[in-house]
Amino acid sequence: MWTRWRLVFDWQTLCPIYASDRFGFFVVMPRATQPVSREEVDALPDYYPDITAEAKPDDYGFVNGSVVALDYGLPDQDMIQQRRKYYDEHAQTAAVAIPR
């Protein structure tokens, strides 16, 4: 999601990835500070198409003063293929950030 779809859909709430292996087992991100409150997570914009991220405050942190999703991605090959198809279908239309 970071290298391809973030740029297509302008997802601003994903934590940057500095390095990773091609399978996503090894991921290097900047150090994030926590805790993040439920209210801070709920104040983030909803994206269409949506990012694949957890909605629990424990899965978010502050990086450079902004709340970002730390836990995003897909757990298995079937889900990866389904989401790739979904994102490919939506890549032709502009993404929309819907503030809450």
Secondary structure in CASP SS format (residue, H / E / C, confidence):
PFRMAT SS
TARGET T0000
AUTHOR 0000-0000-0000
METHOD secondary structure of the structure
MODEL  1
M C 1.00
W C 1.00
T C 1.00
R C 1.00
W H 1.00
R H 1.00
L H 1.00
V H 1.00
F H 1.00
D C 1.00
W C 1.00
Q C 1.00
T C 1.00
L E 1.00
C C 1.00
P C 1.00
I C 1.00
Y C 1.00
A E 1.00
S E 1.00
D C 1.00
R C 1.00
F C 1.00
G C 1.00
F C 1.00
F C 1.00
V E 1.00
V E 1.00
M C 1.00
P C 1.00
R C 1.00
A C 1.00
T E 1.00
Q C 1.00
P C 1.00
V C 1.00
S C 1.00
R H 1.00
E H 1.00
E H 1.00
V H 1.00
D H 1.00
A C 1.00
L C 1.00
P C 1.00
D E 1.00
Y E 1.00
Y E 1.00
P C 1.00
D C 1.00
I C 1.00
T C 1.00
A E 1.00
E C 1.00
A C 1.00
K C 1.00
P H 1.00
D H 1.00
D H 1.00
Y E 1.00
G E 1.00
F E 1.00
V E 1.00
N C 1.00
G C 1.00
S E 1.00
V E 1.00
V E 1.00
A E 1.00
L C 1.00
D C 1.00
Y E 1.00
G C 1.00
L C 1.00
P C 1.00
D C 1.00
Q H 1.00
D H 1.00
M H 1.00
I H 1.00
Q H 1.00
Q H 1.00
R H 1.00
R H 1.00
K H 1.00
Y H 1.00
Y H 1.00
D H 1.00
E H 1.00
H H 1.00
A C 1.00
Q C 1.00
T C 1.00
A C 1.00
A C 1.00
V E 1.00
A E 1.00
I E 1.00
P C 1.00
R C 1.00
END
